[in-house]
Amino acid sequence: MVNRITRPLSLLALAASLGFAALSAQAQPAPGDAPPPPPHMHRGGPDFGGPGFGPMGPMHGKLLKDAGVTDAQQAQIKQIFEAAHKDLKSQRNSERQLHERMQALFTAPTVDANAVEQVRQQLHAAHDVSSKRITLAMIDASRVLTPEQRAKIAELKNQQREKMKERMKDRAQRGKDRRAADQNNPVPKPFTDR
């Protein structure tokens, strides 16, 4: 009987904490008081100055230069993504308001499942609008690049992913080693407990 009650409560607590985490991530002010980009949208590096998206992003100066992208092409791509960023600004504001509404629904004395579902559907629709705009920007940027440059960017991104996997694997191993060392050398009790 206890498991029947605690499992749904645990799931509700998990859903609420994920909602709060998403809300707090959205609510962080970005430099220049610009709202933060959605989680699926990344800012480019300082050389590029704009967001990059999906398999081609984050596109930044070093990545583009390593792929043989000219300064003129970089300027065109920067304009494309800056326009997308500008177009999505109001979208981010409405998504933030929806996240705030979701938080309010989950912190109410009684959670209205129908209202939560309605806001979830609105968030899904808002994410779809953002996704479409980002995809259009990626298509426009891909038209600026040659097929060889796009292939080189993909190759460089794969190399970056592999390096990241190795770093994460090394980090996990160091954590395991550290935990094993802690178990072999327990911390001595404080002087007052002896």
C-alpha positions in Angstrom: 0.0 0.0 0.0 2.8 2.4 0.9 4.5 1.8 -2.5 1.2 2.7 -4.3 1.3 6.1 -2.6 5.0 6.9 -2.5 5.7 6.1 -6.2 3.3 8.6 -7.6 4.4 11.2 -5.1 8.0 10.5 -6.1 7.2 10.9 -9.7 5.4 14.2 -9.0 8.3 15.5 -7.0 10.7 14.6 -9.8 8.4 16.3 -12.4 8.2 19.4 -10.2 11.9 19.5 -9.7 12.6 19.2 -13.4 10.1 22.0 -14.1 11.8 24.2 -11.5 15.2 23.4 -12.9 14.0 24.3 -16.4 12.4 27.5 -15.1 15.5 28.5 -13.2 17.7 27.9 -16.3 15.3 30.0 -18.4 15.2 32.8 -15.7 18.9 33.5 -15.6 19.7 36.9 -17.1 22.1 36.8 -20.1 24.8 39.5 -20.7 23.2 42.7 -21.8 19.9 41.8 -20.2 19.0 39.7 -23.2 16.9 36.7 -22.3 18.7 33.4 -22.3 18.4 31.2 -25.4 16.3 28.0 -25.2 18.2 24.9 -24.2 18.4 23.7 -27.8 20.0 26.9 -29.0 23.7 27.7 -28.3 25.6 30.9 -28.5 28.6 31.0 -30.7 32.1 32.0 -29.6 33.4 35.5 -29.3 34.8 35.4 -32.8 31.5 34.6 -34.3 29.1 36.5 -32.0 25.9 34.7 -32.8 24.1 31.5 -32.0 24.8 28.2 -33.8 22.3 25.4 -34.0 22.1 21.7 -34.3 24.7 19.6 -36.0 26.4 22.7 -37.4 26.5 24.5 -34.0 27.8 26.1 -32.0 29.5 27.6 -35.0 32.2 29.9 -34.0 35.3 31.5 -35.6 37.8 28.8 -35.0 35.5 26.0 -36.2 34.6 27.9 -39.3 38.2 28.9 -40.0 39.4 25.3 -39.6 36.7 24.3 -42.1 38.0 26.9 -44.6 35.1 29.3 -44.4 36.0 32.8 -45.7 35.5 36.0 -43.7 32.7 37.0 -46.2 30.9 33.7 -45.6 31.3 34.0 -41.8 29.7 37.5 -42.0 26.8 36.1 -43.9 26.3 33.2 -41.5 26.5 35.6 -38.6 23.8 37.8 -40.1 21.6 34.7 -40.6 21.9 33.6 -37.0 21.6 37.1 -35.6 18.3 37.5 -37.5 17.1 34.1 -36.1 18.1 35.2 -32.6 16.2 38.4 -33.0 13.1 36.6 -34.3 13.2 34.2 -31.4 13.5 36.9 -28.7 9.7 37.3 -28.2 9.3 33.5 -28.4 11.7 33.1 -25.5 9.7 35.6 -23.5 6.5 33.7 -24.1 8.2 30.4 -23.2 9.5 31.9 -20.0 5.9 33.0 -19.1 4.6 29.5 -19.8 7.3 28.0 -17.6 6.3 30.5 -14.8 2.7 29.4 -15.3 3.7 25.8 -15.0 5.6 26.5 -11.8 2.6 28.3 -10.3 0.4 25.3 -11.2 2.7 22.9 -9.5 3.0 25.1 -6.4 -0.7 25.6 -6.0 -2.4 23.9 -3.0 -4.2 21.6 -5.5 -2.5 20.7 -8.8 -5.0 21.1 -11.7 -4.0 18.3 -14.2 -6.1 19.8 -17.0 -4.4 23.2 -16.6 -0.9 21.6 -16.5 -1.7 19.6 -19.7 -2.9 22.8 -21.4 0.4 24.6 -20.5 2.4 21.6 -21.6 0.7 21.7 -25.0 1.4 25.4 -25.3 5.0 24.8 -24.4 5.3 22.1 -27.0 3.8 24.4 -29.7 6.2 27.2 -28.7 9.2 24.8 -28.9 7.9 23.7 -32.4 7.9 27.4 -33.5 11.5 27.8 -32.3 12.6 24.6 -33.9 11.2 25.7 -37.3 12.9 29.0 -37.1 16.2 27.4 -36.1 15.9 24.9 -38.9 15.3 27.7 -41.4 18.5 29.5 -40.2 20.5 26.3 -40.6 19.2 25.8 -44.1 20.1 29.4 -45.0 23.6 29.0 -43.4 24.1 25.7 -45.3 23.5 27.5 -48.6 26.3 29.9 -47.8 28.8 27.0 -47.3 30.1 24.7 -49.9 29.5 21.0 -49.6 33.2 20.5 -48.8 33.0 23.1 -46.0 29.8 21.5 -44.5 31.5 18.1 -44.6 34.6 19.5 -42.9 32.4 21.1 -40.2 30.7 17.8 -39.6 34.1 16.0 -39.4 35.4 18.6 -36.9 32.3 18.4 -34.8 32.7 14.6 -34.7 36.3 15.0 -33.5 35.1 17.4 -30.8 32.4 14.8 -29.7 35.0 12.1 -29.5 37.4 14.2 -27.5 34.5 15.1 -25.1 33.6 11.4 -24.7 37.2 10.6 -23.8 37.3 13.5 -21.3 34.0 12.3 -19.7 35.3 8.7 -19.6 38.6 9.9 -17.9 36.6 12.1 -15.5 34.3 9.1 -14.6 37.4 6.9 -14.0 39.0 9.5 -11.8 35.8 9.7 -9.8 35.7 5.9 -9.3 39.4 6.0 -8.3 38.7 8.8 -5.8 35.7 6.9 -4.3 37.7 3.7 -4.0 40.6 5.6 -2.3 38.1 7.2 0.1 36.7 3.8 1.0 40.2 2.4 1.6 41.3 5.4 3.7 38.2 6.4 5.7 38.2 9.9 7.3 39.2 9.6 11.0 36.6 10.5 13.5 36.7 14.0 14.9 38.8 14.4 18.1 35.6 15.0 20.2 34.2 11.6 19.1 37.2 9.6 20.3 
